[in-house]
Amino acid sequence: RQLAPGARLEAYFDLEGFPAEANSSSRAIHVHQFGDLSQGCESTGAHYNPLAVPHPQHPGDFGNFAVRDGRLFKYRGNLAASLAGPHSIVGRAVVVHAGEDDLGRGGNPASVENGNAGRRLACCVVGLSGPLPWARLAQEHAERKKRRRESECKTA
């Protein structure tokens, strides 16, 4: 969600279906140029980079996300992407990559272009919704944090 044009974007990422043994792995998530899924994730184009800045400062560089028990569930605030204005990501694709983003420190041309994040595993098109999905994910996120704190207290 974005509370006002020019405000920072907040997002919940809730993805399932990863191999359960991938508990220690992280996946890079990026916004790509096009919302074209006609050839799967391959037709989404390159990373969305309207300001031609080096990786990882593209507006759609969302970073790396840990997978736990086959699920990726994470809140990210303060994202540089926008849902409004000339550089809106609405209608563009979000792509989950097979590997971690090296954050431009890989020492080769691909590193500063795409973070050497690997092949494209899954993708979707960014759209708009009402407030109910956000409220549901915010509540689930709060409940997960509470359970984690309670679990940590029991083991301490």
Beta strands, then each sheet from edge to edge (+ up, - down):
strand 1: 9-16
strand 2: 26-32
strand 3: 61-66
strand 4: 71-79
strand 5: 93-97
strand 6: 120-125
sheet 1: 1+ 4-
sheet 2: 3+ 2- 5+ 6-
end
